[in-house]
């Protein structure tokens, strides 16, 4: 069984590397629900593709909706101190639009479940390779543009593209889990080593959650979220 789960473990590890890095920045900016809003709008893009174009241009619509959302958030973040409230409004908008659009699709509820928490067990080594190349490129762009005056308008589109790819692999809920919880735990335990602590925390507990879900026939995405969030709550209470 473990052999079959190797690509799953590798994809989770790669996602955690990228999302913990992004998550630390998001928490420090105090706009932690950005990924939920962006991920939700990426899902809306997918829904539009399924309902109006029979699933064609799905990736293009997801990217378009996500990048536009990220740029709007970046713009508002520059001029408004109540950005978190605005992001919450955007998430509510995306959530409602998703249900309205998918209500016109006979298998709409099934698609909504997939977009919320996709089954990561279906990933393969091709997904591992694509994710590794994609996220390495994104990380390099972010690293070398760090001192740029336009960093905000580079960071948010890269963030959006990351979310789009991740949502296609694990769903909106698990993306939010990977982005926020490991980064939160890392900052809680050691600000200096928050990235390494967060990746270690996320990797160990995610692998445990996958094995537990497979053994007990639980939904994998929801099990990962439950385990990581429960342990994060306990650590926050004990710290």
DRENPA-3360 file (N, C-alpha, C; in nm, 2 decimals, always signed):
BEGIN
1 = XXXXXXXX = +0.08/-0.12/+0.00/+0.00/+0.00/+0.00/+0.09/+0.13/+0.00 ~ +0.19/+0.12/+0.08/+0.28/+0.24/+0.09/+0.34/+0.28/-0.05 ~ +0.37/+0.18/-0.13/+0.43/+0.20/-0.26/+0.33/+0.28/-0.35 ~ +0.21/+0.25/-0.34/+0.10/+0.32/-0.42/+0.08/+0.46/-0.37 ~ +0.12/+0.49/-0.24/+0.10/+0.62/-0.19/+0.22/+0.71/-0.21 ~ +0.33/+0.66/-0.27/+0.45/+0.74/-0.28/+0.43/+0.87/-0.36 ~ +0.36/+0.87/-0.48/+0.33/+1.00/-0.55/+0.24/+1.09/-0.46 ~ +0.15/+1.03/-0.39/+0.06/+1.12/-0.30/+0.15/+1.19/-0.19;
9 = XXXXXXXX = +0.24/+1.11/-0.13/+0.33/+1.17/-0.03/+0.42/+1.28/-0.09 ~ +0.47/+1.26/-0.21/+0.56/+1.35/-0.28/+0.48/+1.48/-0.31 ~ +0.36/+1.47/-0.37/+0.28/+1.58/-0.40/+0.25/+1.67/-0.28 ~ +0.21/+1.60/-0.17/+0.18/+1.67/-0.04/+0.30/+1.75/+0.00 ~ +0.42/+1.68/+0.00/+0.54/+1.75/+0.04/+0.58/+1.87/-0.04 ~ +0.56/+1.86/-0.17/+0.59/+1.97/-0.26/+0.49/+2.09/-0.24 ~ +0.36/+2.05/-0.22/+0.26/+2.15/-0.19/+0.29/+2.23/-0.06 ~ +0.34/+2.15/+0.04/+0.37/+2.21/+0.17/+0.48/+2.30/+0.16;
17 = XXXXXXXX = +0.58/+2.27/+0.08/+0.70/+2.36/+0.07/+0.66/+2.50/+0.02 ~ +0.58/+2.50/-0.09/+0.53/+2.62/-0.15/+0.43/+2.70/-0.06 ~ +0.33/+2.62/-0.01/+0.23/+2.69/+0.06/+0.27/+2.74/+0.20 ~ +0.36/+2.67/+0.26/+0.41/+2.72/+0.39/+0.49/+2.85/+0.37 ~ +0.56/+2.86/+0.26/+0.63/+2.98/+0.23/+0.54/+3.10/+0.21 ~ +0.43/+3.07/+0.12/+0.33/+3.17/+0.09/+0.25/+3.20/+0.22 ~ +0.22/+3.10/+0.30/+0.14/+3.12/+0.42/+0.20/+3.21/+0.52 ~ +0.33/+3.20/+0.54/+0.40/+3.28/+0.64/+0.38/+3.43/+0.60;
25 = XXXXXXXX = +0.40/+3.46/+0.47/+0.38/+3.60/+0.42/+0.23/+3.64/+0.44 ~ +0.14/+3.55/+0.41/+0.00/+3.59/+0.42/-0.04/+3.62/+0.56 ~ +0.01/+3.54/+0.66/-0.02/+3.56/+0.80/+0.04/+3.69/+0.85 ~ +0.16/+3.72/+0.81/+0.23/+3.84/+0.85/+0.16/+3.97/+0.79 ~ +0.10/+3.95/+0.67/+0.02/+4.06/+0.61/-0.12/+4.07/+0.67 ~ -0.16/+3.97/+0.75/-0.29/+3.96/+0.81/-0.40/+3.96/+0.71 ~ -0.38/+3.88/+0.61/-0.48/+3.86/+0.50/-0.49/+3.71/+0.48 ~ -0.52/+3.64/+0.59/-0.51/+3.49/+0.58/-0.62/+3.43/+0.50;
33 = XXXXXXXX = -0.73/+3.50/+0.47/-0.83/+3.43/+0.39/-0.82/+3.46/+0.24 ~ -0.71/+3.52/+0.20/-0.68/+3.54/+0.06/-0.70/+3.42/-0.02 ~ -0.63/+3.31/+0.03/-0.63/+3.19/-0.05/-0.77/+3.13/-0.07 ~ -0.86/+3.15/+0.04/-0.99/+3.10/+0.03/-1.07/+3.17/-0.08 ~ -1.05/+3.31/-0.08/-1.12/+3.39/-0.18/-1.07/+3.35/-0.32 ~ -0.94/+3.35/-0.34/-0.88/+3.32/-0.47/-0.91/+3.17/-0.51 ~ -0.90/+3.08/-0.42/-0.94/+2.94/-0.45/-1.08/+2.93/-0.49 ~ -1.17/+3.00/-0.42/-1.31/+2.99/-0.45/-1.34/+3.05/-0.59;
41 = XXXXXXXX = -1.28/+3.16/-0.62/-1.30/+3.22/-0.75/-1.24/+3.13/-0.86 ~ -1.13/+3.06/-0.83/-1.08/+2.96/-0.93/-1.18/+2.85/-0.95 ~ -1.25/+2.81/-0.85/-1.35/+2.71/-0.86/-1.47/+2.76/-0.94 ~ -1.50/+2.89/-0.92/-1.61/+2.95/-1.00/-1.57/+2.95/-1.15 ~ -1.44/+2.97/-1.18/-1.40/+2.97/-1.32/-1.42/+2.83/-1.38 ~ -1.38/+2.73/-1.30/-1.40/+2.59/-1.34/-1.55/+2.56/-1.36 ~ -1.64/+2.61/-1.27/-1.78/+2.59/-1.28/-1.83/+2.65/-1.41 ~ -1.79/+2.77/-1.45/-1.83/+2.84/-1.57/-1.79/+2.75/-1.69;
49 = XXXXXXXX = -1.67/+2.70/-1.69/-1.63/+2.61/-1.80/-1.72/+2.49/-1.81 ~ -1.75/+2.43/-1.70/-1.83/+2.30/-1.70/-1.97/+2.33/-1.75 ~ -2.03/+2.44/-1.70/-2.17/+2.47/-1.74/-2.19/+2.53/-1.87 ~ -2.11/+2.62/-1.91/-2.13/+2.70/-2.03/-2.04/+2.65/-2.15 ~ -1.93/+2.58/-2.12/-1.84/+2.54/-2.23/-1.81/+2.39/-2.23 ~ -1.90/+2.31/-2.16/-1.88/+2.16/-2.15/-1.75/+2.12/-2.10 ~ -1.69/+2.20/-2.01/-1.56/+2.16/-1.96/-1.44/+2.20/-2.03 ~ -1.46/+2.27/-2.15/-1.34/+2.32/-2.23/-1.29/+2.44/-2.16;
57 = XXXXXXXX = -1.16/+2.47/-2.19/-1.09/+2.58/-2.13/-1.10/+2.59/-1.98 ~ -1.11/+2.48/-1.91/-1.13/+2.48/-1.77/-1.01/+2.54/-1.69 ~ -0.89/+2.51/-1.73/-0.77/+2.57/-1.67/-0.76/+2.71/-1.70 ~ -0.79/+2.75/-1.82/-0.79/+2.90/-1.86/-0.88/+2.98/-1.78 ~ -1.01/+2.93/-1.76/-1.11/+3.00/-1.68/-1.07/+3.01/-1.54 ~ -1.01/+2.90/-1.48/-0.97/+2.90/-1.34/-0.86/+3.00/-1.32 ~ -0.76/+3.01/-1.41/-0.65/+3.10/-1.40/-0.70/+3.24/-1.41 ~ -0.79/+3.27/-1.51/-0.84/+3.40/-1.53/-0.91/+3.46/-1.41;
65 = XXXXXXXX = -1.00/+3.38/-1.35/-1.08/+3.42/-1.24/-0.99/+3.44/-1.11 ~ -0.89/+3.35/-1.10/-0.81/+3.36/-0.98/-0.71/+3.48/-0.99 ~ -0.65/+3.50/-1.10/-0.56/+3.61/-1.12/-0.63/+3.75/-1.10 ~ -0.75/+3.76/-1.16/-0.82/+3.88/-1.15/-0.86/+3.91/-1.00 ~ -0.90/+3.80/-0.93/-0.93/+3.82/-0.79/-0.81/+3.86/-0.71 ~ -0.69/+3.80/-0.74/-0.57/+3.83/-0.66/-0.53/+3.97/-0.69 ~ -0.54/+4.02/-0.81/-0.50/+4.16/-0.85/-0.59/+4.26/-0.78 ~ -0.72/+4.23/-0.77/-0.82/+4.31/-0.70/-0.78/+4.32/-0.55;
73 = XXXXXXXX = -0.75/+4.21/-0.49/-0.71/+4.21/-0.35/-0.58/+4.29/-0.33 ~ -0.48/+4.27/-0.42/-0.36/+4.35/-0.41/-0.39/+4.50/-0.42 ~ -0.48/+4.54/-0.51/-0.51/+4.68/-0.52/-0.58/+4.73/-0.40 ~ -0.67/+4.66/-0.34/-0.75/+4.70/-0.22/-0.65/+4.70/-0.10 ~ -0.56/+4.60/-0.10/-0.47/+4.60/+0.01/-0.37/+4.72/+0.02 ~ -0.35/+4.78/-0.09/-0.26/+4.90/-0.10/-0.33/+5.02/-0.04 ~ -0.47/+5.03/-0.05/-0.54/+5.15/-0.02/-0.64/+5.14/+0.09 ~ -0.66/+5.02/+0.14/-0.77/+5.00/+0.24/-0.72/+4.92/+0.36;
81 = XXXXXXXX = -0.74/+4.97/+0.48/-0.69/+4.90/+0.60/-0.79/+4.79/+0.64 ~ -0.90/+4.77/+0.58/-1.00/+4.67/+0.61/-1.00/+4.56/+0.51 ~ -0.88/+4.52/+0.46/-0.87/+4.43/+0.35/-0.93/+4.29/+0.39 ~ -0.91/+4.25/+0.51/-0.96/+4.11/+0.56/-1.11/+4.11/+0.54 ~ -1.18/+4.21/+0.58/-1.32/+4.21/+0.56/-1.36/+4.21/+0.41 ~ -1.29/+4.28/+0.33/-1.31/+4.28/+0.18/-1.29/+4.14/+0.13 ~ -1.19/+4.07/+0.17/-1.16/+3.93/+0.13/-1.27/+3.84/+0.17 ~ -1.32/+3.86/+0.29/-1.44/+3.78/+0.33/-1.56/+3.80/+0.25;
89 = XXXXXXXX = -1.58/+3.92/+0.21/-1.69/+3.95/+0.12/-1.67/+3.88/-0.02 ~ -1.55/+3.89/-0.07/-1.52/+3.82/-0.20/-1.54/+3.67/-0.19 ~ -1.50/+3.61/-0.08/-1.52/+3.47/-0.06/-1.67/+3.43/-0.06 ~ -1.75/+3.51/+0.01/-1.89/+3.49/+0.02/-1.95/+3.50/-0.13 ~ -1.90/+3.60/-0.20/-1.95/+3.62/-0.34/-1.92/+3.50/-0.42 ~ -1.79/+3.45/-0.41/-1.75/+3.34/-0.49/-1.83/+3.21/-0.45 ~ -1.85/+3.19/-0.32/-1.92/+3.07/-0.27/-2.06/+3.07/-0.33 ~ -2.13/+3.18/-0.32/-2.27/+3.19/-0.37/-2.28/+3.17/-0.52;
97 = XXXXXXXX = -2.19/+3.24/-0.59/-2.19/+3.22/-0.74/-2.16/+3.08/-0.78 ~ -2.07/+3.01/-0.71/-2.04/+2.87/-0.74/-2.16/+2.79/-0.74 ~ -2.24/+2.80/-0.63/-2.36/+2.72/-0.61/-2.47/+2.76/-0.72 ~ -2.48/+2.89/-0.75/-2.58/+2.94/-0.85/-2.54/+2.88/-0.98 ~ -2.42/+2.88/-1.02/-2.38/+2.83/-1.15/-2.39/+2.68/-1.16 ~ -2.35/+2.61/-1.06/-2.35/+2.46/-1.06/-2.49/+2.41/-1.04 ~ -2.59/+2.50/-1.00/-2.73/+2.45/-0.99/-2.79/+2.42/-1.12 ~ -2.72/+2.47/-1.23/-2.77/+2.45/-1.37/-2.70/+2.32/-1.43;
105 = XXXXXXXX = -2.62/+2.25/-1.35/-2.55/+2.13/-1.39/-2.61/+2.01/-1.32 ~ -2.65/+1.91/-1.40/-2.72/+1.79/-1.33/-2.63/+1.72/-1.22 ~ -2.50/+1.73/-1.24/-2.41/+1.67/-1.14/-2.33/+1.77/-1.07 ~ -2.40/+1.89/-1.05/-2.34/+2.00/-0.99/-2.28/+1.98/-0.85 ~ -2.36/+1.91/-0.76/-2.32/+1.89/-0.62/-2.20/+1.80/-0.62 ~ -2.19/+1.71/-0.71/-2.07/+1.62/-0.71/-1.95/+1.70/-0.75 ~ -1.96/+1.79/-0.84/-1.85/+1.87/-0.88/-1.81/+1.97/-0.77 ~ -1.90/+2.02/-0.70/-1.87/+2.11/-0.58/-1.79/+2.03/-0.48;
113 = XXXXXXXX = -1.83/+1.91/-0.45/-1.76/+1.83/-0.35/-1.61/+1.81/-0.40 ~ -1.59/+1.78/-0.53/-1.46/+1.76/-0.58/-1.38/+1.89/-0.57 ~ -1.44/+2.00/-0.60/-1.37/+2.13/-0.59/-1.33/+2.17/-0.45 ~ -1.42/+2.13/-0.35/-1.39/+2.16/-0.21/-1.28/+2.08/-0.16 ~ -1.28/+1.95/-0.18/-1.17/+1.86/-0.13/-1.15/+1.74/-0.23 ~ -1.07/+1.76/-0.33/-1.04/+1.66/-0.43/-0.97/+1.54/-0.36 ~ -0.98/+1.43/-0.42/-0.92/+1.31/-0.37/-0.77/+1.30/-0.41 ~ -0.68/+1.34/-0.33/-0.54/+1.34/-0.36/-0.48/+1.20/-0.39;
121 = XXXXXXXX = -0.56/+1.10/-0.36/-0.51/+0.96/-0.39/-0.50/+0.94/-0.54 ~ -0.56/+1.02/-0.63/-0.56/+1.01/-0.77/-0.44/+1.07/-0.84 ~ -0.35/+1.14/-0.76/-0.23/+1.20/-0.82/-0.13/+1.09/-0.86 ~ -0.05/+1.12/-0.96/+0.05/+1.03/-1.01/+0.19/+1.10/-1.02 ~ +0.29/+1.03/-1.07/+0.42/+1.09/-1.08/+0.43/+1.21/-1.18 ~ +0.33/+1.21/-1.28/+0.33/+1.32/-1.37/+0.29/+1.45/-1.29 ~ +0.19/+1.44/-1.20/+0.15/+1.55/-1.11/+0.27/+1.59/-1.02 ~ +0.35/+1.50/-0.98/+0.46/+1.53/-0.89/+0.56/+1.61/-0.97;
129 = XXXXXXXX = +0.59/+1.57/-1.10/+0.69/+1.64/-1.18/+0.64/+1.78/-1.21 ~ +0.51/+1.79/-1.26/+0.46/+1.92/-1.30/+0.46/+2.02/-1.18 ~ +0.42/+1.97/-1.06/+0.41/+2.05/-0.94/+0.55/+2.10/-0.90 ~ +0.65/+2.01/-0.91/+0.79/+2.05/-0.87/+0.84/+2.16/-0.96 ~ +0.82/+2.14/-1.09/+0.87/+2.24/-1.19/+0.80/+2.37/-1.17 ~ +0.67/+2.36/-1.16/+0.59/+2.49/-1.15/+0.62/+2.57/-1.03 ~ +0.62/+2.50/-0.91/+0.64/+2.57/-0.79/+0.79/+2.62/-0.77 ~ +0.88/+2.54/-0.83/+1.02/+2.59/-0.83/+1.04/+2.72/-0.91;
137 = XXXXXXXX = +0.97/+2.73/-1.02/+0.97/+2.85/-1.11/+0.90/+2.96/-1.03 ~ +0.79/+2.94/-0.97/+0.72/+3.04/-0.89/+0.81/+3.10/-0.78 ~ +0.87/+3.00/-0.71/+0.95/+3.04/-0.59/+1.07/+3.13/-0.64 ~ +1.13/+3.09/-0.75/+1.24/+3.17/-0.81/+1.20/+3.31/-0.84 ~ +1.08/+3.32/-0.91/+1.03/+3.45/-0.95/+1.01/+3.54/-0.82 ~ +0.95/+3.48/-0.72/+0.92/+3.56/-0.60/+1.05/+3.60/-0.53 ~ +1.15/+3.50/-0.52/+1.27/+3.53/-0.45/+1.35/+3.64/-0.52 ~ +1.36/+3.64/-0.65/+1.44/+3.74/-0.72/+1.37/+3.88/-0.74;
145 = XXXXXXXX = +1.24/+3.88/-0.72/+1.16/+4.01/-0.73/+1.13/+4.07/-0.60 ~ +1.19/+4.01/-0.49/+1.16/+4.05/-0.35/+1.18/+4.20/-0.33 ~ +1.28/+4.26/-0.39/+1.31/+4.40/-0.36/+1.25/+4.49/-0.46 ~ +1.17/+4.44/-0.55/+1.11/+4.52/-0.66/+1.00/+4.61/-0.60 ~ +0.98/+4.72/-0.65/+0.87/+4.81/-0.61/+0.74/+4.76/-0.65 ~ +0.74/+4.67/-0.75/+0.61/+4.61/-0.79/+0.59/+4.47/-0.74 ~ +0.66/+4.44/-0.63/+0.65/+4.30/-0.57/+0.51/+4.26/-0.54 ~ +0.43/+4.35/-0.49/+0.29/+4.31/-0.45/+0.21/+4.26/-0.58;
153 = XXXXXXXX = +0.24/+4.33/-0.69/+0.16/+4.29/-0.81/+0.23/+4.17/-0.89 ~ +0.34/+4.13/-0.83/+0.40/+4.00/-0.88/+0.36/+3.89/-0.78 ~ +0.37/+3.92/-0.66/+0.33/+3.82/-0.55/+0.19/+3.76/-0.57 ~ +0.09/+3.85/-0.58/-0.05/+3.80/-0.58/-0.08/+3.72/-0.71 ~ -0.04/+3.76/-0.83/-0.06/+3.67/-0.94/+0.00/+3.53/-0.93 ~ +0.13/+3.53/-0.88/+0.20/+3.40/-0.85/+0.12/+3.32/-0.75 ~ +0.07/+3.39/-0.65/-0.01/+3.33/-0.54/-0.13/+3.27/-0.61 ~ -0.20/+3.34/-0.70/-0.32/+3.29/-0.76/-0.29/+3.17/-0.85;
161 = XXXXXXXX = -0.18/+3.17/-0.93/-0.15/+3.06/-1.01/-0.12/+2.94/-0.93 ~ -0.05/+2.96/-0.81/-0.02/+2.85/-0.72/-0.15/+2.78/-0.67 ~ -0.25/+2.87/-0.63/-0.37/+2.82/-0.58/-0.45/+2.75/-0.68 ~ -0.45/+2.79/-0.81/-0.52/+2.73/-0.92/-0.47/+2.58/-0.93 ~ -0.34/+2.57/-0.94/-0.28/+2.44/-0.96/-0.31/+2.35/-0.84 ~ -0.30/+2.40/-0.72/-0.32/+2.32/-0.60/-0.46/+2.28/-0.58 ~ -0.56/+2.37/-0.61/-0.70/+2.34/-0.61/-0.73/+2.22/-0.70 ~ -0.67/+2.22/-0.81/-0.69/+2.11/-0.91/-0.65/+1.97/-0.85;
169 = XXXXXXXX = -0.55/+1.98/-0.76/-0.50/+1.85/-0.70/-0.57/+1.81/-0.58 ~ -0.60/+1.91/-0.49/-0.65/+1.87/-0.35/-0.77/+1.94/-0.31 ~ -0.82/+2.04/-0.39/-0.94/+2.11/-0.35/-0.92/+2.24/-0.26 ~ -1.02/+2.32/-0.26/-1.01/+2.45/-0.19/-0.98/+2.44/-0.04 ~ -1.05/+2.35/+0.03/-1.03/+2.33/+0.17/-0.89/+2.29/+0.21 ~ -0.84/+2.19/+0.14/-0.70/+2.14/+0.17/-0.60/+2.24/+0.14 ~ -0.62/+2.32/+0.03/-0.53/+2.43/+0.00/-0.52/+2.53/+0.11 ~ -0.64/+2.57/+0.16/-0.64/+2.66/+0.28/-0.57/+2.60/+0.40;
177 = XXXXXXXX = -0.59/+2.47/+0.42/-0.52/+2.40/+0.53/-0.37/+2.41/+0.52 ~ -0.32/+2.37/+0.40/-0.18/+2.37/+0.38/-0.12/+2.51/+0.38 ~ -0.19/+2.61/+0.34/-0.14/+2.75/+0.34/-0.13/+2.81/+0.48 ~ -0.23/+2.79/+0.56/-0.24/+2.86/+0.69/-0.19/+2.78/+0.81 ~ -0.23/+2.65/+0.82/-0.20/+2.58/+0.95/-0.05/+2.55/+0.97 ~ +0.03/+2.50/+0.87/+0.17/+2.48/+0.90/+0.24/+2.61/+0.92 ~ +0.21/+2.72/+0.85/+0.27/+2.85/+0.87/+0.24/+2.90/+1.01 ~ +0.11/+2.89/+1.05/+0.07/+2.93/+1.18/+0.15/+2.86/+1.29;
185 = XXXXXXXX = +0.16/+2.73/+1.28/+0.23/+2.64/+1.38/+0.38/+2.68/+1.38 ~ +0.44/+2.70/+1.26/+0.58/+2.74/+1.25/+0.61/+2.87/+1.32 ~ +0.52/+2.97/+1.29/+0.54/+3.10/+1.36/+0.52/+3.09/+1.51 ~ +0.43/+3.00/+1.55/+0.39/+2.99/+1.69/+0.51/+2.93/+1.77 ~ +0.58/+2.83/+1.71/+0.69/+2.76/+1.77/+0.82/+2.83/+1.76 ~ +0.85/+2.88/+1.64/+0.98/+2.95/+1.62/+0.97/+3.04/+1.50 ~ +0.96/+3.17/+1.52/+0.95/+3.26/+1.41/+1.08/+3.26/+1.32 ~ +1.19/+3.23/+1.38/+1.32/+3.23/+1.31/+1.32/+3.11/+1.21;
193 = XXXXXXXX = +1.27/+3.00/+1.26/+1.27/+2.87/+1.18/+1.13/+2.83/+1.14 ~ +1.04/+2.93/+1.12/+0.90/+2.90/+1.10/+0.87/+2.81/+0.98 ~ +0.95/+2.84/+0.87/+0.93/+2.77/+0.75/+0.96/+2.62/+0.77 ~ +1.07/+2.59/+0.83/+1.11/+2.45/+0.85/+1.02/+2.37/+0.94 ~ +0.99/+2.44/+1.05/+0.90/+2.38/+1.15/+0.76/+2.36/+1.08 ~ +0.71/+2.45/+1.01/+0.58/+2.44/+0.94/+0.58/+2.32/+0.84 ~ +0.68/+2.31/+0.76/+0.69/+2.20/+0.66/+0.70/+2.07/+0.73 ~ +0.78/+2.06/+0.84/+0.79/+1.93/+0.91/+0.66/+1.89/+0.97;
201 = XXXXXXXX = +0.59/+1.99/+1.04/+0.46/+1.97/+1.10/+0.36/+1.92/+1.00 ~ +0.35/+1.99/+0.89/+0.25/+1.96/+0.78/+0.28/+1.83/+0.72 ~ +0.41/+1.80/+0.69/+0.44/+1.67/+0.63/+0.41/+1.55/+0.72 ~ +0.46/+1.55/+0.84/+0.44/+1.44/+0.93/+0.29/+1.41/+0.95 ~ +0.21/+1.52/+0.98/+0.07/+1.50/+1.01/-0.01/+1.46/+0.89 ~ +0.02/+1.52/+0.77/-0.05/+1.49/+0.65/-0.03/+1.34/+0.61 ~ +0.10/+1.29/+0.62/+0.12/+1.15/+0.59/+0.04/+1.06/+0.69 ~ +0.04/+1.10/+0.81/-0.04/+1.02/+0.91/-0.18/+1.02/+0.87;
209 = XXXXXXXX = -0.23/+1.14/+0.83/-0.38/+1.15/+0.80/-0.41/+1.07/+0.68 ~ -0.32/+1.07/+0.58/-0.35/+0.99/+0.45/-0.36/+0.84/+0.49 ~ -0.26/+0.79/+0.57/-0.26/+0.65/+0.60/-0.38/+0.61/+0.69 ~ -0.42/+0.70/+0.78/-0.54/+0.68/+0.86/-0.67/+0.68/+0.77 ~ -0.68/+0.77/+0.68/-0.79/+0.78/+0.59/-0.81/+0.66/+0.51 ~ -0.70/+0.61/+0.45/-0.70/+0.49/+0.37/-0.73/+0.37/+0.45 ~ -0.68/+0.36/+0.57/-0.70/+0.24/+0.66/-0.85/+0.24/+0.70 ~ -0.91/+0.35/+0.73/-1.05/+0.36/+0.79/-1.15/+0.39/+0.68;
217 = XXXXXXXX = -1.11/+0.41/+0.56/-1.20/+0.45/+0.45/-1.27/+0.58/+0.47 ~ -1.19/+0.68/+0.52/-1.24/+0.81/+0.54/-1.20/+0.90/+0.41 ~ -1.27/+1.01/+0.38/-1.23/+1.10/+0.28/-1.10/+1.16/+0.31 ~ -1.00/+1.15/+0.22/-0.86/+1.19/+0.25/-0.85/+1.34/+0.28 ~ -0.91/+1.42/+0.19/-0.89/+1.57/+0.21/-0.95/+1.62/+0.34 ~ -1.06/+1.57/+0.38/-1.12/+1.61/+0.51/-1.05/+1.56/+0.63 ~ -0.99/+1.44/+0.61/-0.91/+1.38/+0.72/-0.78/+1.47/+0.74 ~ -0.72/+1.51/+0.63/-0.60/+1.59/+0.64/-0.63/+1.72/+0.72;
225 = XXXXXXXX = -0.74/+1.79/+0.67/-0.78/+1.91/+0.74/-0.81/+1.89/+0.88 ~ -0.88/+1.79/+0.92/-0.92/+1.76/+1.06/-0.80/+1.74/+1.15 ~ -0.70/+1.66/+1.10/-0.58/+1.63/+1.18/-0.50/+1.75/+1.20 ~ -0.47/+1.82/+1.09/-0.38/+1.94/+1.10/-0.44/+2.05/+1.18 ~ -0.57/+2.07/+1.16/-0.63/+2.18/+1.24/-0.65/+2.14/+1.39 ~ -0.68/+2.02/+1.42/-0.70/+1.98/+1.56/-0.57/+1.99/+1.63 ~ -0.46/+1.94/+1.57/-0.33/+1.95/+1.64/-0.28/+2.10/+1.65 ~ -0.32/+2.18/+1.55/-0.29/+2.32/+1.55/-0.36/+2.39/+1.67;
233 = XXXXXXX = -0.48/+2.36/+1.69/-0.56/+2.41/+1.80/-0.50/+2.38/+1.93 ~ -0.46/+2.25/+1.95/-0.41/+2.20/+2.07/-0.27/+2.27/+2.10 ~ -0.19/+2.28/+2.00/-0.06/+2.35/+2.02/-0.08/+2.50/+2.06 ~ -0.18/+2.56/+2.00/-0.21/+2.70/+2.03/-0.25/+2.72/+2.18 ~ -0.33/+2.62/+2.22/-0.38/+2.62/+2.36/-0.27/+2.59/+2.46 ~ -0.17/+2.51/+2.42/-0.07/+2.47/+2.51/+0.05/+2.57/+2.51 ~ +0.06/+2.64/+2.40/+0.18/+2.73/+2.39/+0.17/+2.85/+2.48;
% end
